[in-house]
Amino acid sequence: MTCQTFRVFVLSVIMIYFGHFGNSLNLAELQDDIDRLKADFNSSHSDVADGGPIFTDKLMNWTERNEKRIILSQIVSMYLKLLENTDKSKPHIRHISEELYSLNSSLPDGSEKMKDLMDLANFQMTDLKIQRKAVHELFSVLQRLVETPTALKRKRSQSQRRCKC
């Protein structure tokens, strides 16, 4: 996948999931701005292809709409961070930034959920205090897991099969 195709793909996915496709966002106009941004960053350099894509591979693992909204909000945030240190006097950078801010504002909870996942990943499970707290909360965690809609639906369908009333 070429760099240009990759960017169009990512932007299309973002716009579809954020509900901006075909509304206020002109994809062709944004593509021209992205082409200018690519020239600013010299993204046709040979090292761009090293290691494969950085975002589209991540999108493939997130299948449900709400999951994709979380990962897409993080990707949009990464693009906004990238553009923070660029020359905002250039119209194409301002336009891309405005569109990304608009998309980002439609997902206020994505970063909080991602922060929760990062916090979980950083717990030191070898720490005795963390272990004690985890064991103390185990029943509550399992109780919530059992109460999930999927588990309840499965439980109801199994009981309906057994009942021959």
N, C-alpha and C positions, 0 to 999 in steps of 0.2 A: 504494500500500500504506500503510495507516495505521500510525502509530507502534506501536500495540498489536499489530497483526497482525505487524509486522516483528519485534518482540521475541519473540513466541510462535514465529515461524518460526526465528529464530536459536537460541532455547533448544531447540526441537525438534531442529534439526539437530545441535546440540552434544550433546544427550542421546543421540540415535541413534548418532552416531559414537563416543561414549565408552561405549556400552553401558549407560547408566543409564535408558533409556526403559522405563517400566513396572516398574522394580525399586523402589529406595528413594525415588525422587524423585516427589513428587506435583505434577504440572504445574499442576493447578487451584490448589493452595495456593501454589505459587510465583508464579502469575499474580496472585493477590491481593497478595502481597508486592511484586511489580513495579509494580502499580497504586499502591501506597503510595509506592514509590520515585519513580515518575513525578510524583506530587503533590509530593514533597520537592524535585524538580528543576524543577518547573513545565514538564514536557516537552510540555504542550499549547500552549506559546507558538508563535506563528506562524512564528518563524524556524527551527523544527525541520525543516520541510520544505525549506528552502533548500538547494540543491545535491544533493538526493537522499540515499539511504541511504549510510551510511559502511562498513558491514560486509557486507551481503548482496550488494552488487555484487562484492566481493572473492571471496566464496564461489563465485560462478558460474564463475570461471576455474580453479578447482582441482577436477579431475575424479576423480582416483584417491583411494582411501580414505586411503592414507598421506599424500598431499599435503594432503587436507582436514584430517587430524589436525594437521598442522603449522600451517596457517593458523588452525584453530579454537583451538589452544593459544595462539596469539598474541592472538586475539580475547578469549579468557577472561582472559589476562593483562592486557589493556587494561581489561576490566571490573573486575578486582581492583584495578588502580591507581586507577580512578575511585572505587571504594568505600573506598580507604585513608583518604581525607580526609573521610569522612562520619561522622555520629554513630553510633558502634557500639552505643550504648545502646538504639537502636531495634531491636525484635525482627525486623522485616522485613529490615533491613539485615544483621543478624547471620545470619539464615537464608539470604539470597541469597549472602552471602560464604562461608558454610560449604559450600553446594552448589557454588559456583564453585571453591573450593579443592579440593574432592573431585574435581571434573571435571579440574582442572588437574593434579592429582597423577597422573592416569592417563596423562599424556603428558610424561614427563620429558625426552625428546630434542627436542621441538619447538622450544624456545627456542635450543638449541645450533645446530640446522640453520638457523634464521632468522638467528642471529648470523653464521654462515658466509656466508649470502647477503648480509647487510649489509656484511660485510668485503669481499667481492668487489666490491660496488657502489662501495665507497669507495676502491678502488685507484686511484692516479694513474698511468694508463697512459702518460702523457707523461714520467714520471720514468725516467731512464736506468737506474737500479739495478733498478727494477721490471721494465722491459723486458728487461734481461739475465736476471733470474731467470725471467721468463715463457718466454723463448726456451730457457733451459736445461732447463725442465720440459716443453717442448712434446711431445717424443716420449713421455714417460711419460703425459701427459694423453691423447694420441691412442691410445696402447696401451690404456689403461683404457676409452676410449670404444669401441674395437673389440671389447673383451672383454665388453661388457655382454650380458646374456641375450638382449635383443632382436636384437642384431647376430649373436650366435651362432645363434639360432633361424633367422634369415633365411638365414645362410650355410649351415646344414645343409639347409634346405628347398630352396635353390637347387642344392646339390650332388646331392641326391636326384633332382631333376628331370632333371639332365644324365645321370646314370648309368642305363643301360638294361640292367643286369646281369640 
